[in-house]
């Protein structure tokens, strides 16, 4: 059964059509990756799904309910069900708050009024993402990039989401930290049954995390299918170009060439 169903989604910035008639579904408990070069519209899709921007037309259905044009008030219950992990783990965190307070904010919105109870639950979430108890009272500037991203993930989990939208969530991290965050996301999915929409330009990362994939070019979907099938046997010329670039050591950023498409070449 699909948790998320996007139908004929169009997003325009003035006269520019960033997303042009995109449709896909994400089954409960699965991970769908959206891939393509910078500017192809994949991050715009992510922002539309979490309603950081309003779509021009089309439907965004969560359990059959179209949230694309819900009022802010009507949208509130869905904001806890759909959370986002952003690309910049520093810019997305309040620099003035401690880690325990950052993670505790969504718990307050969920109605947990006791500060002691919020702190306890926040500490448990920070532990879940692999940070020590000494992290609780530290501020974002005192953490590494990977640690900040873990705090961002803990904050998203604090809302009790069903769908986690990860918008280039590992692209700002170095190779070893990238692998750690991917392992963390896999562990969370295994333990909680979360559904992921994973936005990335990195085919190596996508192959590690996703069950299915859609490939975008200039706002349109050009290919879709099971991740292994699409990466091993792409049918569209654009997907073949992306795959060739991923296999070319001179074009690699962030992930070592031998790790990128292991078992696919």
C-alpha positions in Angstrom: 0.0 0.0 0.0 1.3 3.5 -0.9 1.9 5.9 1.9 2.7 8.7 -0.6 1.3 9.2 -4.1 2.3 12.1 -6.2 0.2 12.7 -9.4 1.0 15.0 -12.2 2.9 17.4 -10.0 3.8 20.8 -11.4 5.8 23.4 -9.6 6.6 26.7 -11.3 8.8 29.7 -10.2 7.2 32.4 -12.3 7.6 31.4 -15.9 10.1 28.6 -15.1 8.6 25.1 -14.7 10.9 23.4 -12.3 8.8 20.2 -12.0 6.7 19.2 -15.0 4.0 16.6 -14.5 5.9 14.2 -12.2 4.1 11.1 -10.8 5.3 8.4 -8.5 4.3 6.3 -5.5 6.2 5.3 -2.3 5.0 2.1 -0.6 4.9 2.1 3.2 8.2 0.9 4.6 10.1 1.4 1.4 12.8 3.8 0.2 12.3 5.7 -3.1 15.3 7.6 -4.5 14.9 10.6 -6.7 18.1 11.2 -8.7 19.4 13.6 -11.3 21.8 16.5 -11.9 21.6 19.7 -10.0 18.7 21.8 -11.2 16.6 18.9 -12.4 13.8 19.6 -9.9 14.4 16.9 -7.3 14.8 19.2 -4.3 11.8 21.2 -5.5 9.7 18.0 -5.2 11.0 17.4 -1.7 10.0 21.0 -0.7 6.5 20.6 -2.2 5.9 17.3 -0.4 6.7 18.9 3.0 4.8 22.0 1.9 7.7 24.4 2.2 6.4 25.6 -1.2 3.0 25.3 -2.8 2.7 23.2 -6.0 1.2 24.9 -9.1 -0.9 21.9 -9.9 -1.2 18.2 -9.3 -1.8 16.0 -6.2 0.3 15.0 -3.2 -1.6 12.3 -1.5 -0.8 10.9 2.0 -2.9 7.8 2.7 -5.3 9.0 0.0 -5.6 12.6 1.3 -4.5 15.3 -1.1 -2.4 17.7 1.0 -1.3 19.9 -1.9 -3.7 22.7 -1.1 -4.6 22.2 2.5 -4.7 25.3 4.6 -1.9 25.8 7.1 -4.2 24.8 9.9 -5.4 21.6 8.1 -1.8 20.8 7.3 -0.7 20.7 10.9 -1.4 17.0 11.6 0.6 16.1 8.4 3.7 18.1 9.4 4.4 15.6 12.2 3.8 12.6 9.8 6.2 14.0 7.1 9.5 15.3 8.3 12.6 16.5 6.4 16.3 16.0 6.9 18.1 18.9 5.1 21.4 19.0 3.1 23.1 21.5 5.4 23.3 20.0 8.9 24.5 23.3 10.3 22.2 25.8 8.6 19.1 23.8 9.6 19.9 23.8 13.3 19.3 26.8 15.7 22.8 27.8 16.7 21.6 29.2 20.1 20.0 26.0 21.3 21.6 22.9 22.8 21.1 19.5 21.2 18.6 18.4 23.8 16.5 21.6 23.2 16.7 21.3 19.4 15.4 17.7 19.6 12.9 18.6 22.3 11.2 21.3 20.3 9.0 18.9 18.2 8.1 17.1 21.4 6.7 20.3 22.8 4.7 20.7 19.7 3.3 17.2 20.2 1.9 18.3 23.5 4.6 17.1 26.0 4.6 20.0 28.4 6.9 18.7 31.0 10.4 19.9 30.3 11.8 17.0 32.3 9.9 14.5 30.1 10.9 16.3 26.9 14.5 16.2 28.0 14.3 12.5 28.8 12.7 11.6 25.4 15.1 13.9 23.6 18.1 12.2 25.3 16.8 8.8 24.2 16.5 10.0 20.6 20.0 11.5 20.7 21.2 8.1 22.0 19.3 6.4 19.2 21.2 8.3 16.5 24.6 7.3 18.1 25.6 10.4 20.0 26.9 10.3 23.6 25.1 11.8 26.6 27.9 14.5 26.7 26.3 15.9 23.5 23.1 16.9 25.2 24.2 20.3 26.4 26.4 21.2 23.5 25.4 23.6 20.7 25.7 23.0 16.9 29.0 24.8 16.5 30.6 22.3 18.9 29.7 19.3 16.6 31.2 17.9 13.4 29.1 17.9 10.2 28.2 14.2 10.7 27.2 14.8 14.3 25.0 17.8 13.3 23.3 15.6 10.7 22.6 13.0 13.4 21.0 15.8 15.5 18.9 16.8 12.5 17.8 13.2 12.1 16.9 13.0 15.9 14.9 16.2 15.6 13.0 14.7 12.7 12.3 11.5 14.5 11.0 13.5 17.5 7.9 14.3 15.6 7.1 10.6 15.2 7.0 10.7 11.4 5.8 8.0 9.0 7.7 9.5 6.0 11.2 11.0 6.2 12.3 13.2 3.2 16.1 13.3 3.0 17.1 16.1 0.7 20.8 15.4 -0.2 21.2 14.5 3.5 24.7 13.0 3.0 26.2 15.2 0.2 27.9 17.7 2.6 29.7 14.9 4.5 33.0 13.2 3.8 33.2 9.5 2.7 33.5 7.8 6.1 30.8 10.0 7.8 28.5 9.6 4.8 28.7 5.8 5.3 27.9 6.1 9.0 24.8 8.3 8.3 23.6 5.8 5.7 24.0 2.9 8.1 22.1 4.9 10.7 19.2 5.6 8.3 19.1 1.9 7.5 19.1 0.9 11.1 16.3 3.4 11.9 14.2 2.0 9.0 14.7 -1.5 10.2 13.7 -0.7 13.7 10.8 1.7 13.0 9.4 0.8 9.6 9.9 4.4 8.4 9.3 5.2 4.8 12.0 7.3 3.0 12.0 9.6 0.1 15.7 10.0 -0.6 16.9 12.9 -2.8 20.4 12.6 -4.2 22.7 13.1 -7.2 25.0 10.4 -6.0 24.3 7.0 -7.5 26.6 5.2 -5.1 24.6 6.5 -2.1 21.3 5.7 -3.8 22.3 2.2 -4.5 23.1 1.7 -0.8 19.8 3.0 0.5 17.0 2.7 -1.9 14.6 0.0 -3.1 13.3 1.9 -6.2 14.4 4.9 -8.1 13.1 7.7 -10.4 15.6 9.5 -12.7 14.8 13.2 -13.4 16.0 15.5 -16.2 14.8 19.1 -16.6 11.8 18.6 -14.3 10.6 15.4 -15.9 10.9 11.7 -15.0 12.8 9.9 -17.7 13.2 6.5 -16.1 11.9 4.6 -13.1 12.1 1.1 -11.6 13.8 -1.1 -9.0 17.2 0.5 -8.1 19.3 -2.5 -9.0 17.6 -2.9 -12.4 17.8 0.8 -13.3 21.5 1.1 -12.3 22.6 -2.2 -13.8 20.5 -2.0 -17.0 19.5 1.6 -17.7 17.4 2.0 -20.8 17.4 5.8 -21.2 20.4 7.7 -22.7 20.4 10.2 -19.8 20.5 7.5 -17.1 23.4 5.8 -19.0 25.2 9.1 -18.9 24.7 9.5 -15.2 25.9 5.9 -14.7 29.0 6.4 -16.8 29.8 9.6 -14.9 29.5 7.7 -11.6 31.9 5.1 -12.8 34.4 7.7 -14.0 37.0 8.4 -11.2 37.6 11.9 -12.7 34.0 12.9 -12.0 33.7 11.5 -8.5 32.9 13.7 -5.5 32.6 12.3 -2.0 32.6 8.6 -2.6 35.6 6.5 -3.7 35.2 5.2 -7.3 35.4 1.5 -6.3 32.6 2.0 -3.9 30.2 3.8 -6.2 28.7 1.2 -8.4 30.0 -2.0 -6.8 28.5 -5.0 -8.4 26.9 -3.0 -11.2 29.6 -2.5 -13.7 
